[in-house]
């Protein structure tokens, strides 16, 4: 069975980025001497699913940071060509979370890293996220792109672990109740 | 010097109540065998400031739960009489956070518990909150009254402590940077 997993950071008021996509407030509070567990998290993931916002943010990084296949879920990008340098690394796709997981499962993928606000929201809403590592940055930014969105019903979570870092990050791992 | 302190719980998606004020989702996840520290928190507070929403919620409780003077900040309630049973316990007031703290300080109050979404937001926006104990309940409710609101600028916080409970609550204590 394929499963989807989230590893994401928000401001204390729940934003993953400012309204214009800026994550400078996040990067400038990242203490590179602390191990926040991303390497451990990504180690057993076979593929990455993200939205257009995350993809365009990652495009700013050089070199391309992922050594796993990346699927970009975007109605807007789906009919456009993938940049030449990323042809063997990235695919654009317009599909529902269910369709994406079914397709990846047919390709042998078992564990998917789901990233980006809209995409994470759509996977949560569809009940398709297995667990979530949520890192809270000790700053209030007042407005922006929220991690969470509207839901058809309450969703219970089980806290699996919680830890804090000297920099003030609080990282909690939740499993979604079935 | 007088100081203002927050002790509050939110859903994982940052709501203190549903849009209609309902906090059943919160109460039903409260494990009475766990000590979440409210008694310790309130022990050194001399007065409580809250908004109309919190006041009306507390009115449902019987008996009245507070043994400290309560100031209800509400333009709507300010011109109305306090219910007879609460005459010596509650005062209605329409004032800014600065005015409220100045008035309470003149009365000898040193440490104020600030409660309720709108009132906490207005104290935070005015830079008047000293520290905040934030308890996160492991549920997503999708919509409601958010704890945090718009801000004129980013506000940094210092994490003082963080702990989790078997019930899945994560409680983090922050000090607002000056």
Interface residues (C-beta under 8 A of the other chain):
Chain A: X12 X13 X14 X25 X124 X134 X136 X138 X139 X140 X141 X142 X143 X146 X147 X148 X149 X150 X151 X152 X153 X154 X155 X156 X157 X158 X159 X161 X162 X163 X164 X168 X169 X170 X172 X174
Chain B: X12 X13 X14 X25 X124 X134 X136 X138 X139 X140 X141 X142 X143 X146 X147 X148 X149 X150 X151 X152 X153 X154 X155 X156 X157 X158 X159 X161 X162 X163 X164 X168 X169 X170 X172 X174
